[in-house]
Amino acid sequence: MAGLLIIAHAPLASSLKTVVEHVFPNDRGIEAIDVAGEASPDEVERAARMAMVQMGEPELLVLTDVFGATPCNAASRLADGAGVRVVVGVNVPMLWRAVTYRHATLSALVERAIEGAEQGIMQIAPSRSQARAPSSSDHDQDRLDDQ
C-alpha cells in the first residue's frame, strides 16, 4: 500500500488532509506538509523526508498544488520514479481517488489520481436562464448572458 503525502502552500495541505479524514476517518498513511511563504525547498524537502520515514510505507505518492512553486520543487527532489512519484495540481477529487486506490500499484495509483482530478473538473449548468435580459442593476461580473 502506498502512502500519500500532500505538500502544498499553507494551509492547503492540512486542509486537504482534514477533508480526507472527514470522508475516510479510519484511513492512515496520509500526511500533510503546509509550506509557509518563507520556507525554502531545502527546508520542505527535509520535512518531507522526515514524514516519509514516519509513514514507513514502501511506496509514496506525493501530491502538490502548483508546478514550479516551492512545494513542487521540494517534492521533485523526492521522486525517484520507482518508489516515490509526484503529481502536481492536487484537488479534492484527485485526493479521494488516491485514497480509494492506495492498494493499487504505484503506477496505477498515479493514473487513478490524475483521472480523478480531470473528471472532477467540469462546468455545470447555471440554475437560472442565461437568455434573460440584463437589468440595469446588474454588475458586469454578475451577468451570465455574455458567457
N, CA, C and O of each residue as an XYZ file, in Angstrom:
588
protein
N       0.844     -1.177      0.000
C       0.000      0.000      0.000
C       0.888      1.238      0.000
O       1.881      1.302      0.725
N       0.529      2.202     -0.804
C       1.302      3.431     -0.904
C       0.839      4.442      0.131
O      -0.346      4.546      0.447
N       1.801      5.178      0.644
C       1.479      6.303      1.494
C       1.173      7.511      0.625
O       1.582      7.578     -0.534
N       0.452      8.459      1.198
C       0.141      9.695      0.497
C       0.703     10.861      1.299
O       0.477     10.969      2.504
N       1.426     11.717      0.622
C       1.992     12.903      1.251
C       1.535     14.107      0.447
O       1.785     14.195     -0.755
N       0.866     15.031      1.115
C       0.397     16.257      0.479
C       1.348     17.378      0.896
O       1.531     17.641      2.084
N       1.944     18.025     -0.086
C       2.822     19.168      0.169
C       2.239     20.336     -0.608
O       2.200     20.316     -1.839
N       1.786     21.357      0.117
C       1.131     22.489     -0.542
C       1.293     23.753      0.289
O       1.661     23.704      1.463
N       1.013     24.870     -0.339
C       1.065     26.155      0.362
C       0.103     26.129      1.552
O      -1.015     25.622      1.459
N       0.566     26.686      2.663
C      -0.234     26.722      3.890
C      -1.489     27.540      3.671
O      -1.425     28.589      3.030
N      -2.599     27.109      4.167
C      -2.916     25.909      4.940
C      -3.546     24.795      4.092
O      -4.246     23.932      4.621
N      -3.297     24.816      2.784
C      -3.979     23.883      1.881
C      -3.699     22.422      2.203
O      -4.627     21.613      2.214
N      -2.449     22.061      2.465
C      -2.123     20.647      2.699
C      -2.885     20.088      3.893
O      -3.505     19.030      3.789
N      -2.846     20.784      5.020
C      -3.553     20.278      6.210
C      -5.061     20.319      6.011
O      -5.776     19.469      6.543
N      -5.552     21.287      5.261
C      -6.988     21.345      4.976
C      -7.423     20.161      4.123
O      -8.477     19.575      4.368
N      -6.626     19.808      3.133
C      -6.946     18.641      2.306
C      -6.895     17.360      3.127
O      -7.722     16.469      2.938
N      -5.939     17.264      4.028
C      -5.878     16.086      4.902
C      -7.142     16.010      5.765
O      -7.675     14.923      5.985
N      -7.616     17.141      6.247
C      -8.846     17.179      7.037
C     -10.031     16.700      6.212
O     -10.897     15.990      6.724
N     -10.079     17.082      4.942
C     -11.142     16.622      4.053
C     -11.094     15.103      3.914
O     -12.135     14.446      3.931
N      -9.905     14.546      3.777
C      -9.761     13.087      3.684
C     -10.258     12.432      4.963
O     -10.998     11.450      4.914
N      -9.859     12.967      6.097
C     -10.255     12.379      7.381
C     -11.762     12.466      7.597
O     -12.337     11.626      8.289
N     -12.395     13.459      7.019
C     -13.850     13.594      7.120
C     -14.555     12.465      6.376
O     -15.527     11.899      6.876
N     -14.069     12.139      5.189
C     -14.706     11.125      4.352
C     -14.174      9.721      4.651
O     -14.925      8.748      4.582
N     -12.893      9.612      4.979
C     -12.246      8.331      5.283
C     -11.652      8.406      6.690
O     -10.433      8.499      6.837
N     -12.489      8.366      7.722
C     -12.000      8.615      9.086
C     -11.013      7.571      9.607
O     -10.231      7.878     10.507
N     -11.020      6.376      9.085
C     -10.141      5.323      9.600
C      -8.915      5.093      8.741
O      -8.141      4.175      9.013
N      -8.721      5.892      7.723
C      -7.581      5.706      6.828
C      -6.335      6.337      7.440
O      -6.366      7.471      7.918
N      -5.272      5.604      7.417
C      -3.979      6.105      7.911
C      -2.986      6.103      6.755
O      -3.296      5.616      5.668
N      -1.823      6.631      6.981
C      -0.817      6.655      5.923
C      -0.916      7.879      5.040
O      -0.457      7.876      3.898
N      -1.524      8.933      5.584
C      -1.636     10.193      4.846
C      -1.059     11.294      5.731
O      -1.466     11.468      6.880
N      -0.121     12.018      5.180
C       0.490     13.123      5.907
C       0.410     14.393      5.076
O       0.256     14.341      3.856
N       0.514     15.521      5.740
C       0.429     16.817      5.074
C       1.536     17.732      5.573
O       1.864     17.756      6.759
N       2.095     18.475      4.649
C       3.093     19.491      4.990
C       2.624     20.809      4.410
O       2.547     20.981      3.194
N       2.311     21.740      5.304
C       1.940     23.093      4.898
C       3.224     23.896      4.715
O       4.066     23.948      5.612
N       3.363     24.510      3.572
C       4.580     25.256      3.252
C       4.325     26.750      3.450
O       3.492     27.353      2.773
N       5.057     27.320      4.386
C       4.958     28.758      4.648
C       5.643     29.532      3.520
O       6.511     29.008      2.822
N       5.241     30.763      3.363
C       5.770     31.597      2.290
C       7.279     31.761      2.310
O       7.905     31.884      1.257
N       7.866     31.763      3.488
C       9.310     31.984      3.595
C      10.125     30.691      3.582
O      11.352     30.744      3.669
N       9.473     29.536      3.477
C      10.178     28.255      3.508
C      10.984     28.040      2.222
O      10.550     28.396      1.126
N      12.146     27.459      2.390
C      12.984     27.136      1.233
C      12.703     25.701      0.792
O      12.214     24.893      1.582
N      13.008     25.381     -0.460
C      12.850     23.993     -0.902
C      13.649     23.007     -0.041
O      13.203     21.881      0.178
N      14.815     23.418      0.446
C      15.613     22.540      1.306
C      14.877     22.211      2.605
O      14.864     21.061      3.044
N      14.266     23.227      3.213
C      13.511     23.003      4.454
C      12.324     22.086      4.218
O      12.052     21.189      5.016
N      11.627     22.315      3.128
C      10.455     21.498      2.815
C      10.887     20.071      2.508
O      10.230     19.120      2.931
N      11.977     19.915      1.783
C      12.478     18.571      1.480
C      12.836     17.822      2.767
O      12.520     16.640      2.905
N      13.489     18.499      3.699
C      13.844     17.847      4.979
C      12.581     17.394      5.717
O      12.523     16.274      6.225
N      11.582     18.256      5.772
C      10.323     17.901      6.441
C       9.645     16.728      5.733
O       9.084     15.847      6.384
N       9.698     16.719      4.418
C       9.082     15.636      3.648
C       9.815     14.318      3.888
O       9.179     13.273      4.024
N      11.125     14.356      3.939
C      11.889     13.120      4.191
C      11.604     12.580      5.595
O      11.538     11.368      5.795
N      11.438     13.470      6.553
C      11.078     13.032      7.908
C       9.689     12.392      7.898
O       9.473     11.365      8.542
N       8.757     12.992      7.173
C       7.409     12.433      7.076
C       7.440     11.061      6.406
O       6.707     10.158      6.808
N       8.272     10.903      5.399
C       8.398      9.617      4.715
C       8.855      8.528      5.678
O       8.326      7.416      5.673
N       9.837      8.859      6.498
C      10.351      7.886      7.471
C       9.267      7.533      8.481
O       9.078      6.361      8.806
N       8.558      8.533      8.975
C       7.492      8.298      9.954
C       6.369      7.451      9.375
O       5.793      6.619     10.076
N       6.053      7.656      8.100
C       4.987      6.898      7.474
C       5.377      5.434      7.306
O       4.546      4.542      7.479
N       6.616      5.192      6.975
C       7.104      3.825      6.852
C       6.486      3.015      5.728
O       6.540      1.786      5.763
N       5.903      3.663      4.735
C       5.301      2.956      3.604
C       6.379      2.648      2.559
O       7.284      3.458      2.357
N       6.295      1.490      1.892
C       7.310      1.146      0.892
C       7.228      2.010     -0.361
O       8.228      2.206     -1.051
N       6.041      2.523     -0.653
C       5.862      3.396     -1.807
C       5.131      4.647     -1.361
O       4.421      4.641     -0.354
N       5.312      5.728     -2.125
C       4.741      7.000     -1.724
C       4.296      7.789     -2.941
O       5.030      7.916     -3.921
N       3.085      8.314     -2.864
C       2.597      9.260     -3.854
C       2.560     10.625     -3.184
O       1.899     10.815     -2.163
N       3.278     11.572     -3.775
C       3.327     12.931     -3.261
C       2.444     13.801     -4.157
O       2.596     13.811     -5.379
N       1.527     14.523     -3.533
C       0.617     15.417     -4.251
C       0.950     16.849     -3.874
O       1.015     17.190     -2.693
N       1.161     17.686     -4.879
C       1.474     19.092     -4.622
C       0.481     19.988     -5.362
O      -0.288     19.521     -6.202
N       0.511     21.272     -5.037
C      -0.501     22.170     -5.571
C      -0.133     22.847     -6.892
O      -0.940     22.828     -7.822
N       1.039     23.437     -7.006
C       1.359     24.263     -8.169
C       2.727     23.897     -8.739
O       3.723     23.877     -8.014
N       2.771     23.611    -10.026
C       4.034     23.298    -10.684
C       4.972     24.495    -10.618
O       4.568     25.628    -10.881
N       6.222     24.236    -10.266
C       7.246     25.276    -10.241
C       7.353     26.041     -8.938
O       8.299     26.808     -8.752
N       6.406     25.851     -8.031
C       6.442     26.538     -6.740
C       7.260     25.704     -5.748
O       7.624     24.564     -6.038
N       7.539     26.268     -4.603
C       8.376     25.613     -3.600
C       7.886     24.210     -3.220
O       8.707     23.295     -3.163
N       6.591     23.994     -2.959
C       6.161     22.626     -2.625
C       6.505     21.620     -3.725
O       6.964     20.515     -3.437
N       6.286     21.997     -4.960
C       6.577     21.114     -6.087
C       8.091     20.913     -6.249
O       8.553     19.800     -6.498
N       8.838     21.977     -6.108
C      10.289     21.867     -6.253
C      10.885     20.931     -5.205
O      11.770     20.130     -5.507
N      10.395     21.038     -3.976
C      10.881     20.142     -2.919
C      10.431     18.717     -3.194
O      11.211     17.778     -3.036
N       9.183     18.546     -3.603
C       8.665     17.198     -3.881
C       9.422     16.539     -5.015
O       9.657     15.331     -4.981
N       9.805     17.305     -6.013
C      10.502     16.723     -7.157
C      11.844     16.119     -6.748
O      12.344     15.214     -7.416
N      12.419     16.606     -5.673
C      13.677     16.047     -5.171
C      13.474     14.673     -4.523
O      14.423     13.904     -4.366
N      12.235     14.380     -4.154
C      11.924     13.088     -3.537
C      11.658     12.010     -4.579
O      11.864     10.823     -4.328
N      11.200     12.436     -5.747
C      10.753     11.496     -6.775
C      11.924     10.689     -7.312
O      12.963     11.229     -7.692
N      11.720      9.372     -7.328
C      12.731      8.502     -7.918
C      12.166      7.691     -9.082
O      12.887      6.917     -9.712
N      10.876      7.869     -9.367
C      10.243      7.173    -10.482
C       9.850      5.744    -10.178
O       9.104      5.135    -10.944
N      10.330      5.201     -9.084
C      10.016      3.809     -8.731
C       9.186      3.761     -7.462
O       8.017      3.376     -7.502
N       9.773      4.148     -6.333
C       9.087      4.079     -5.050
C       8.390      5.352     -4.643
O       7.527      5.340     -3.765
N       8.762      6.468     -5.282
C       8.156      7.762     -4.963
C       7.807      8.458     -6.270
O       8.661      8.653     -7.135
N       6.547      8.827     -6.396
C       6.077      9.548     -7.580
C       5.403     10.834     -7.116
O       4.874     10.897     -6.007
N       5.424     11.854     -7.964
C       4.852     13.158     -7.642
C       3.819     13.530     -8.709
O       4.061     13.384     -9.907
N       2.670     14.010     -8.248
C       1.633     14.526     -9.136
C       1.299     15.941     -8.672
O       1.090     16.182     -7.483
N       1.253     16.861     -9.612
C       1.002     18.272     -9.321
C      -0.430     18.637     -9.711
O      -0.971     18.120    -10.689
N      -1.031     19.532     -8.937
C      -2.374     20.022     -9.237
C      -3.416     19.377     -8.349
O      -4.545     19.140     -8.779
N      -3.044     19.093     -7.117
C      -3.940     18.371     -6.220
C      -5.277     19.095     -6.062
O      -5.333     20.316     -5.911
N      -6.336     18.311     -6.101
C      -7.665     18.801     -5.791
C      -8.388     17.695     -5.026
O      -7.869     16.585     -4.904
N      -9.558     17.984     -4.519
C     -10.267     17.012     -3.680
C     -10.614     15.731     -4.445
O     -10.388     14.646     -3.908
N     -11.151     15.798     -5.670
C     -11.426     14.547     -6.371
C     -10.173     13.690     -6.584
O     -10.230     12.464     -6.482
N      -9.045     14.339     -6.880
C      -7.792     13.599     -7.030
C      -7.439     12.894     -5.731
O      -7.074     11.718     -5.728
N      -7.550     13.607     -4.653
C      -7.180     13.074     -3.355
C      -8.072     11.908     -2.946
O      -7.575     10.883     -2.481
N      -9.380     12.055     -3.113
C     -10.292     10.964     -2.764
C     -10.027      9.737     -3.622
O     -10.081      8.610     -3.130
N      -9.739      9.950     -4.901
C      -9.428      8.817     -5.775
C      -8.132      8.153     -5.318
O      -8.041      6.926     -5.304
N      -7.142      8.937     -4.949
C      -5.874      8.369     -4.483
C      -6.072      7.547     -3.219
O      -5.504      6.462     -3.093
N      -6.858      8.040     -2.295
C      -7.117      7.289     -1.064
C      -7.829      5.976     -1.386
O      -7.505      4.932     -0.820
N      -8.781      6.034     -2.281
C      -9.554      4.850     -2.647
C      -8.680      3.769     -3.275
O      -8.930      2.581     -3.071
N      -7.664      4.160     -4.032
C      -6.832      3.200     -4.760
C      -5.432      3.050     -4.174
O      -4.512      2.670     -4.897
N      -5.247      3.333     -2.907
C      -3.926      3.213     -2.293
C      -3.369      1.799     -2.343
O      -2.156      1.614     -2.237
N      -4.235      0.790     -2.502
C      -3.768     -0.599     -2.545
C      -3.283     -1.013     -3.937
O      -2.706     -2.090     -4.090
N      -3.507     -0.184     -4.940
C      -3.073     -0.482     -6.308
C      -1.560     -0.291     -6.416
O      -0.916      0.216     -5.498
N      -1.013     -0.707     -7.550
C       0.407     -0.444     -7.790
C       0.601      1.069     -7.845
O      -0.347      1.816     -8.087
N       1.808      1.504     -7.624
C       2.076      2.943     -7.624
C       1.752      3.565     -8.987
O       1.199      4.663     -9.047
N       2.084      2.886    -10.058
C       1.768      3.406    -11.396
C       0.264      3.536    -11.599
O      -0.205      4.544    -12.128
N      -0.496      2.526    -11.184
C      -1.956      2.576    -11.310
C      -2.528      3.668    -10.412
O      -3.481      4.350    -10.789
N      -1.950      3.834     -9.231
C      -2.406      4.869     -8.307
C      -2.229      6.256     -8.922
O      -3.118      7.101     -8.820
N      -1.091      6.486     -9.554
C      -0.841      7.767    -10.218
C      -1.890      8.007    -11.298
O      -2.458      9.095    -11.385
N      -2.143      6.996    -12.117
C      -3.138      7.135    -13.181
C      -4.524      7.433    -12.614
O      -5.227      8.309    -13.119
N      -4.915      6.710    -11.571
C      -6.235      6.912    -10.965
C      -6.355      8.301    -10.352
O      -7.398      8.946    -10.466
N      -5.295      8.758     -9.706
C      -5.326     10.096     -9.098
C      -5.515     11.172    -10.166
O      -6.321     12.087     -9.995
N      -4.775     11.060    -11.262
C      -4.888     12.045    -12.337
C      -6.280     11.984    -12.966
O      -6.875     13.022    -13.253
N      -6.796     10.785    -13.181
C      -8.158     10.648    -13.714
C      -9.172     11.307    -12.780
O     -10.086     11.991    -13.241
N      -9.016     11.105    -11.482
C      -9.923     11.724    -10.521
C      -9.897     13.232    -10.611
O     -10.939     13.885    -10.553
N      -8.703     13.784    -10.754
C      -8.579     15.241    -10.867
C      -9.261     15.747    -12.121
O     -10.022     16.713    -12.078
N      -8.986     15.090    -13.241
C      -9.559     15.530    -14.514
C     -11.080     15.378    -14.533
O     -11.789     16.265    -15.008
N     -11.574     14.265    -14.021
C     -13.014     14.023    -14.025
C     -13.748     14.901    -13.018
O     -14.961     15.084    -13.120
N     -13.025     15.439    -12.059
C     -13.634     16.307    -11.060
C     -13.771     17.746    -11.500
O     -14.354     18.561    -10.786
N     -13.239     18.071    -12.675
C     -13.308     19.435    -13.185
C     -14.335     19.482    -14.306
O     -14.186     18.808    -15.326
N     -15.371     20.276    -14.112
C     -16.419     20.387    -15.127
C     -17.200     21.669    -14.920
O     -17.227     22.235    -13.827
N     -17.822     22.105    -15.971
C     -18.735     23.232    -15.858
C     -20.131     22.668    -15.696
O     -20.524     21.748    -16.413
N     -20.878     23.216    -14.757
C     -22.253     22.765    -14.581
C     -23.193     23.832    -15.116
O     -22.829     25.002    -15.229
N     -24.398     23.414    -15.440
C     -25.381     24.344    -15.978
C     -25.797     25.336    -14.902
O     -25.959     24.968    -13.739
N     -25.968     26.589    -15.293
C     -26.431     27.578    -14.315
C     -27.860     27.258    -13.891
O     -28.616     26.635    -14.637
N     -28.213     27.683    -12.703
C     -29.547     27.401    -12.187
C     -30.586     28.373    -12.710
O     -31.780     28.153    -12.506
N     -30.174     29.437    -13.375
C     -31.125     30.365    -13.972
C     -30.779     30.539    -15.446
O     -29.645     30.290    -15.856
N     -31.716     30.949    -16.208
C     -31.564     31.062    -17.651
C     -30.490     32.080    -18.008
O     -30.402     33.149    -17.404
N     -29.687     31.734    -18.986
C     -28.677     32.669    -19.478
C     -29.252     33.613    -20.521
O     -28.596     34.572    -20.927
N     -30.463     33.346    -20.950
C     -31.058     34.140    -22.023
C     -31.861     35.331    -21.504
O     -32.486     36.028    -22.304
N     -31.867     35.586    -20.217
C     -32.664     36.682    -19.684
C     -32.048     38.019    -20.065
O     -30.843     38.121    -20.297
N     -32.877     39.025    -20.126
C     -32.411     40.375    -20.424
C     -31.728     40.937    -19.186
O     -32.257     40.804    -18.083
N     -30.574     41.557    -19.342
C     -29.893     42.127    -18.182
C     -30.683     43.288    -17.595
O     -31.302     44.061    -18.325
N     -30.658     43.404    -16.286
C     -31.307     44.547    -15.644
C     -30.273     45.630    -15.419
O     -29.072     45.359    -15.425
N     -30.725     46.835    -15.224
C     -29.800     47.951    -15.040
C     -29.040     47.853    -13.724
O     -28.015     48.511    -13.544
N     -29.546     47.027    -12.798
C     -28.864     46.906    -11.504
C     -27.796     45.820    -11.506
O     -27.076     45.655    -10.521
N     -27.689     45.075    -12.613
C     -26.685     44.009    -12.677
C     -25.274     44.591    -12.713
O     -25.018     45.601    -13.368
N     -24.395     43.949    -12.016
C     -22.975     44.263    -12.127
C     -22.423     43.448    -13.275
O     -22.897     42.342    -13.534
N     -21.445     43.966    -13.956
C     -20.885     43.285    -15.114
C     -20.430     41.870    -14.769
O     -20.676     40.944    -15.542
N     -19.770     41.683    -13.622
C     -19.268     40.365    -13.254
C     -20.382     39.390    -12.901
O     -20.149     38.181    -12.872
N     -21.592     39.887    -12.630
C     -22.724     39.034    -12.296
C     -23.512     38.602    -13.533
O     -24.359     37.714    -13.438
N     -23.259     39.193    -14.654
C     -24.025     38.906    -15.857
C     -23.673     37.548    -16.413
O     -22.497     37.203    -16.524
N     -24.669     36.786    -16.758
C     -24.474     35.458    -17.321
C     -24.787     35.421    -18.811
O     -24.490     34.429    -19.477
N     -25.386     36.492    -19.349
C     -25.812     36.469    -20.740
C     -24.667     36.635    -21.724
O     -24.855     36.412    -22.920
N     -23.495     37.017    -21.258
C     -22.384     37.213    -22.175
C     -21.355     36.073    -22.092
O     -20.243     36.198    -22.606
N     -21.727     34.982    -21.453
C     -20.783     33.873    -21.312
C     -21.080     32.778    -22.284
O     -20.382     31.764    -22.304
